[in-house]
Amino acid sequence: MELDSKIALLYDKDSSVAYKNLQELESFSDTAEGLYPYFDEFLAMLGSEKYVLRVRGFRLLCKQAKWDTENKIDREIESILRAVDDEKPTAVRQKLTALEDIVRYKKALHSKIRDKMLSLDYLRFKDTMHSLIEQDIQSLLQVMERK
């Protein structure tokens, strides 16, 4: 797997190509630390104007928690959690799910993540999204309780 070209595909205009690539990179991250050197790039993606890039970067950044020997996530947790406050409710939902990777491997960050979950303003979205986001929050909190 040529990682540089795989990372470049995250920015592909064809969303199906980019999404398939994202899934492959996430799967790779489950078993190997090869994407950890790209942490800073994933972090930079959180500031993209395009919500799909913000989500891709967030998801891959969270996958690096397992390999975070340098505690980069610990140092950047404030900006990572700020990124959950996305303008798109679908992005918020994906980010909440992705946070489970950080929760799994970074017990020291549980209180900060819990505080963020309890203060997350999901009522700003359409009524149809409220219960879905609330369920995502509860699911993440339950994962923390089990860890």
Secondary structure, DSSP 4 states (H G I P E B T S, - for coil): --HHHHHHHTT-SSHHHHHHHHHHHHHHHHH--TTGGGHHHHHHHTT-SSHHHHHHHHHHHHHGGGG-TT-HHHHHHHHHHHTTS-SSHHHHHHHHHHHHHHHHH-GGGHHHHHHHHHH---TTS-HHHHHHHHHHHHHHHHHHHH-
